[in-house]
């Protein structure tokens, strides 16, 4: 008689990786805080992930312009508050801007000027990119990819 080993629940690995790009972005942000991910990896993950910004008004396809929730850094410079998941949005932010709008990270970088971003504001793993950093990302990460596509 042969025995078939049974898998017990405690034998299942506890390191389930969340699925979806937002969970991946959050994980990379946490790894970055812990020194296990470099800034370039965080930025690439941000650009290829969907993120959420908050708006005081509902946003739909007919909405002409959007006024996302904006924070300030220590020097008073504007930062657009972005979130890797809706679970990471602090309640006090929701009071000021109750509508979470999903958008690709790359679209955020392409559309904002004169402001930085704060990803997962209010969280221990929050990641800030200055307005100058956003401009460099457009130049260093996005423009070369567009140039390569144009040459194909």
C-alpha positions in Angstrom: 0.0 0.0 0.0 1.4 3.4 -0.9 0.6 6.6 1.0 0.0 9.9 -0.7 1.4 12.7 1.4 -1.3 15.2 2.4 -0.4 18.9 2.3 -1.2 20.5 5.6 -2.2 24.2 5.7 0.8 25.1 7.8 3.1 23.6 5.0 1.8 26.2 2.5 4.4 28.9 2.1 3.5 32.0 4.1 5.1 34.3 1.5 2.3 34.6 -0.9 3.1 37.3 -3.4 0.1 39.6 -4.0 -1.1 39.7 -7.5 -1.6 42.8 -9.6 0.7 45.7 -10.3 -0.5 47.9 -7.4 0.5 45.2 -4.9 3.8 44.8 -6.6 4.4 48.6 -6.4 3.6 48.5 -2.7 6.0 45.6 -2.2 8.8 47.3 -4.1 8.2 50.5 -2.0 8.5 48.4 1.2 11.7 46.8 -0.1 13.1 50.2 -1.0 12.4 51.4 2.6 14.2 48.3 3.9 17.2 49.0 1.5 16.4 45.9 -0.7 15.3 47.9 -3.8 17.1 50.7 -5.6 15.4 53.9 -6.6 15.6 53.0 -10.3 13.7 49.8 -9.6 11.0 51.7 -7.6 10.7 54.2 -10.5 10.4 51.5 -13.2 7.8 49.7 -11.1 5.8 53.0 -10.5 5.8 53.7 -14.3 4.5 50.3 -15.2 1.9 50.2 -12.4 -1.6 51.6 -11.9 -1.8 54.1 -9.0 -4.6 56.0 -7.4 -4.9 59.8 -6.9 -7.7 61.5 -4.9 -10.1 64.1 -6.3 -12.6 66.2 -4.5 -15.0 65.7 -7.5 -16.0 62.6 -9.3 -13.8 62.0 -12.4 -15.2 60.4 -15.6 -14.4 60.3 -19.3 -16.1 63.7 -19.8 -14.1 65.4 -17.0 -12.0 68.2 -18.6 -9.5 68.8 -15.9 -8.7 67.1 -12.6 -7.6 68.7 -9.3 -5.8 65.9 -7.5 -5.2 66.1 -3.7 -1.9 68.0 -3.4 0.4 67.9 -0.4 3.5 70.0 0.3 7.0 68.9 1.1 9.0 70.5 3.9 9.9 73.5 1.7 6.3 74.1 0.6 6.7 72.6 -2.9 3.6 70.8 -4.2 3.4 67.0 -4.2 0.5 65.0 -5.8 -0.6 62.3 -3.4 -0.6 58.9 -5.1 -1.4 55.5 -3.6 -0.4 52.0 -4.7 -3.7 50.6 -3.3 -6.9 52.2 -2.1 -6.2 50.5 1.3 -3.2 52.8 1.8 -5.3 56.0 1.6 -5.5 57.6 5.0 -9.0 58.5 6.2 -8.2 62.2 6.7 -7.2 62.4 3.0 -10.5 60.8 2.0 -12.4 63.5 3.8 -10.8 66.2 1.6 -10.9 64.3 -1.6 -13.2 61.3 -1.4 -12.9 60.0 -5.0 -10.0 57.6 -5.8 -9.1 57.6 -9.5 -7.0 54.9 -11.0 -4.4 55.9 -13.6 -1.1 54.4 -15.0 2.0 55.8 -13.3 3.5 56.7 -16.6 0.4 58.8 -17.5 0.8 60.7 -14.2 4.4 61.5 -14.9 3.6 62.6 -18.5 0.7 64.9 -17.4 2.1 66.8 -14.4 4.4 69.8 -14.5 5.7 71.8 -11.6 4.8 69.3 -8.9 6.4 66.2 -7.4 4.6 63.1 -6.3 4.3 61.3 -3.0 3.5 57.6 -3.4 1.7 56.1 -0.4 1.7 59.3 1.6 1.1 58.7 5.3 2.6 55.2 5.1 5.9 54.1 6.6 7.1 53.1 3.1 6.0 56.3 1.4 8.3 57.4 -1.5 8.7 61.1 -2.6 9.8 62.3 -6.0 10.4 66.0 -6.3 9.2 68.1 -9.3 12.7 68.0 -10.7 12.8 64.2 -10.2 9.5 63.9 -12.1 11.1 65.9 -15.0 14.2 63.7 -14.9 12.0 60.6 -15.0 10.3 62.0 -18.1 13.7 62.6 -19.7 15.6 59.5 -18.6 12.9 56.8 -18.4 10.1 57.7 -20.7 11.7 59.7 -23.6 14.3 57.0 -24.4 11.5 54.4 -24.7 9.5 56.7 -27.0 12.6 57.3 -29.0 13.3 53.6 -29.4 9.7 53.0 -30.5 9.9 55.8 -33.1 13.1 54.2 -34.5 11.5 50.8 -34.9 
